[in-house]
Amino acid sequence: MNAIALCTRAQVEMFGKGRVELVDEITTSEVIDHGAPPDGTRGREAMKGTIRWIHSGLDDVAYEVKDVVQSDDKVVLRCTFRGTNTREWLGHQSTGKSFLVDHIHIYRVEGDRIAEHWGTRDDLGMLHQIGHLG
């Protein structure tokens, strides 16, 4: 699988569909997720925890990749992120509201596996759309 297909699969299936079993298949054992919570940035189990956390309060989660750029060992994805807040999440009660925001994700690939991930997200826009901000 080429680097673009690998990173697109990670974003759409692993993060978007919550397929935590893909973490072992497509990441290095010491994968670093620079956008994860401070206590969960290194290793496969930490990445699985981040994926579970995303899906713990949201349903209908999906990423749609709009653009892809590759340079050497890095792949950049511009995508939209959507979902619906159906359970308590981030210390707030469920609102049942949906959101759609833009994201940029950067992956570094070693061989045929993802070694690092950075995410630039519109968390403020998401929180506003689901009603968690005044």
C-alpha positions as CSV (number, residue, x, y, z in Angstrom):
1,M,0.0,0.0,0.0
2,N,1.4,3.4,-0.9
3,A,1.8,6.2,1.7
4,I,-1.2,8.2,0.5
5,A,-3.5,5.1,0.6
6,L,-2.1,4.1,4.1
7,C,-2.7,7.6,5.6
8,T,-6.2,7.9,4.0
9,R,-7.1,4.5,5.4
10,A,-5.9,5.6,8.9
11,Q,-8.0,8.8,8.8
12,V,-11.2,7.4,7.3
13,E,-11.2,3.9,8.8
14,M,-9.1,3.9,11.9
15,F,-10.1,7.4,13.3
16,G,-13.4,7.8,11.4
17,K,-14.9,4.4,11.8
18,G,-13.2,3.6,15.1
19,R,-11.4,0.5,13.8
20,V,-8.9,0.3,16.6
21,E,-7.7,-3.1,15.3
22,L,-6.0,-1.3,12.4
23,V,-3.6,0.4,14.8
24,D,-1.6,-2.8,15.2
25,E,-1.6,-3.3,11.4
26,I,-0.7,0.1,10.1
27,T,1.4,1.9,12.8
28,T,4.8,1.4,14.2
29,S,5.0,0.0,17.8
30,E,6.2,3.4,19.1
31,V,3.9,5.5,17.0
32,I,3.6,9.1,18.3
33,D,0.3,11.0,18.1
34,H,1.3,14.7,18.7
35,G,-2.4,15.7,18.9
36,A,-3.4,13.3,21.6
37,P,-4.1,14.1,25.2
38,P,-0.8,14.6,27.2
39,D,-1.1,11.2,28.9
40,G,-1.5,9.3,25.6
41,T,0.9,10.4,22.9
42,R,3.2,7.4,22.4
43,G,2.6,3.8,21.4
44,R,-0.2,1.8,19.9
45,E,-2.3,1.5,23.1
46,A,-2.3,5.3,23.5
47,M,-3.5,5.7,19.9
48,K,-6.2,3.1,20.5
49,G,-7.3,5.1,23.5
50,T,-7.5,8.3,21.5
51,I,-9.7,6.6,18.9
52,R,-12.0,5.1,21.6
53,W,-12.2,8.5,23.2
54,I,-13.3,10.2,20.0
55,H,-16.1,7.6,19.6
56,S,-17.1,7.6,23.3
57,G,-19.3,10.6,23.0
58,L,-19.9,10.9,19.2
59,D,-21.9,8.8,16.7
60,D,-22.0,9.1,12.9
61,V,-18.3,10.0,13.0
62,A,-16.8,10.4,9.5
63,Y,-13.8,12.0,7.8
64,E,-14.0,13.0,4.2
65,V,-10.6,13.6,2.6
66,K,-10.7,16.6,0.3
67,D,-7.0,17.0,-0.6
68,V,-3.8,15.0,-0.2
69,V,-0.2,16.1,-0.6
70,Q,2.9,14.0,-0.2
71,S,6.5,15.1,0.3
72,D,9.1,12.5,1.1
73,D,8.0,10.6,4.2
74,K,5.1,12.9,5.0
75,V,1.5,12.9,3.9
76,V,-0.9,15.8,4.5
77,L,-4.7,15.3,4.4
78,R,-7.2,18.2,4.3
79,C,-10.5,16.8,5.4
80,T,-13.8,17.4,7.0
81,F,-14.8,15.8,10.3
82,R,-18.4,15.2,11.1
83,G,-20.4,13.5,13.9
84,T,-23.2,13.8,16.4
85,N,-22.9,14.3,20.1
86,T,-25.1,11.4,21.5
87,R,-23.5,10.8,24.9
88,E,-21.8,12.7,27.7
89,W,-18.5,14.0,26.3
90,L,-15.8,16.4,27.5
91,G,-17.7,16.8,30.8
92,H,-20.9,17.9,29.0
93,Q,-24.3,16.2,28.7
94,S,-25.3,15.0,25.3
95,T,-26.9,17.6,23.1
96,G,-27.9,15.4,20.1
97,K,-26.5,18.1,17.8
98,S,-24.3,17.4,14.8
99,F,-21.2,19.2,13.6
100,L,-19.0,19.5,10.5
101,V,-15.5,21.1,10.8
102,D,-12.3,21.2,8.8
103,H,-9.2,19.4,9.8
104,I,-5.6,19.1,8.6
105,H,-3.7,15.9,9.4
106,I,0.0,15.2,8.8
107,Y,1.4,11.7,8.9
108,R,5.0,10.5,8.8
109,V,5.5,7.1,7.3
110,E,8.3,4.6,8.0
111,G,8.3,1.9,5.3
112,D,4.7,0.7,5.2
113,R,3.6,2.0,8.6
114,I,2.6,5.3,10.2
115,A,5.3,6.5,12.7
116,E,3.8,9.9,13.6
117,H,0.6,11.9,13.4
118,W,-0.2,15.6,13.9
119,G,-3.7,17.0,13.8
120,T,-4.8,20.6,13.4
121,R,-8.5,20.6,14.3
122,D,-11.3,23.1,14.7
123,D,-12.3,22.0,18.2
124,L,-13.8,25.4,19.0
125,G,-16.1,25.2,16.0
126,M,-17.1,21.7,16.8
127,L,-17.9,22.6,20.5
128,H,-19.9,25.6,19.3
129,Q,-21.9,23.6,16.8
130,I,-22.8,20.8,19.3
131,G,-23.8,23.4,21.9
132,H,-21.1,23.0,24.5
133,L,-20.2,26.7,24.3
134,G,-22.4,29.6,25.4
